[in-house]
Amino acid sequence: MPPTPAAAPSPAAPSPTVSRRALLAGLAAVSAVAAAPATAYAAPPKAPAGKKPVGFVLSHEQFRTQSLVAWSTQAEAAGFGYLWTSDHIQPWEDVQGHAMHPWITQALLSQSTRTATFGTGVTCPIYRHHPSEVAQAWASLGILAPGRVFLGVGAGEALNERAATGQFGPYAERAARLVEAVQLIRELWKGQRTTFTGQYYSVDQFQLYDVPTKPVPILMAASGPNSAYNAGRYGDGWIGSAKDQMDPALQAAFQKGAQDSGRDPATLLRYAELFVSTTTLPTPLHYAAERWRFTYDSWNPTLLYDPNPLSIQHKAERMFSMAQVTSTWPKGASAQVHVDAVQGLLDMGVLPFVHSGERDQPAVIDFYGEHVLPKIS
């Protein structure tokens, strides 16, 4: 959407109101369609020339920004075409140990990389961050790295939102807030002076003076059918875990949302986080699993609604064994295991983002660059 700056305040812009009742009514068909097998579709992901349509995850929970920026350069040189960073104010588990500000990392990535597409998985624009602030940040990133930025958004977790603001409503409210936030962000990216009055957010004669020529795509996180529907209906794509992206019920809900918005699902983006380990040795595998133990059931309400990373860690230790945590990870030094996992997602039209919890991240990047990415078609 090219910017059309206004010299004087424009009339109040129409402000779509997304109430919880309206949102749930719009999702009424999801339960039925989600029960049916998804219709197969695939839009092969693309990547910059000389790179692969495969991403690498840079984890703020586990490492500091200066390391992530250094690894972004290495990953791009190794052939990764995409990068995503987590967006947290606290780590998921206390043992992970880090949580520097991810938006600073995004700006640094715009300078440390030359071709890779990068963004967050995911930013929550509903409590800690007002949508107008998110709109300004990603408009700036879109100018710093034209055509190389994406914005992943989600309904948040208590460890970020409740911990930092004291607010974390029920799912229906957070889902409605997210849809309204996405609508407001897009309105502001037009570069016009805007008055917006929604159910949750308002701006009064506000204008973004610097907006990118190429709009930044917004991918919405989804791990359940209602959120998958919203991603198809209101987002430019769906961002989530590899497990969820392969779920036929969620695929069907996503397709239904896209069709209800008048779009072909195959034209929308799908990004998936794929946990891997390049070793099966007990010590490094234990190191990774210990830090990502909660991922066996990330959205368990016992964990999702807990604001304390130390409490989440202790709960996960009681709930999940190490074997469970790593059971679905492609593991080991056999390149073919990793090639099969990555290629399987690509063949579904899903762009995989490799995430390893191993201590030696440069070694993981080198392994993929030398043994996996060259075999990806």
Secondary structure, DSSP 4 states (H G I P E B T S, - for coil): ------SSPPPPPP-----HHHHHHHTTTHHHHHTSPPPP--------TTSEEEEEEE-TTTS-HHHHHHHHHHHHHHTEEEEEE---SS-SSGGG-----HHHHHHHHHHH-SS-EEEEEEE-TTTTS-HHHHHHHHHHHHHHSTT-EEEEE----TTTHHHHHS----HHHHHHHHHHHHHHHHHHTT-S-EEEE-SS-EEEEE--S---SSPPPEEEE-SSHHHHHHHHHHSSEEEEEHHHHT-HHHHHHHHHHHHHTT--GGGSEEEEEEEEBS---HHHHHHHHHHSGGGGGTT-HHHHT---HHHHHHHHHHH--HHHHHTTS-BSS-HHHHHHHHHHHHHTT-EEEEEE--S-HHHHHHHIIIIIGGG--
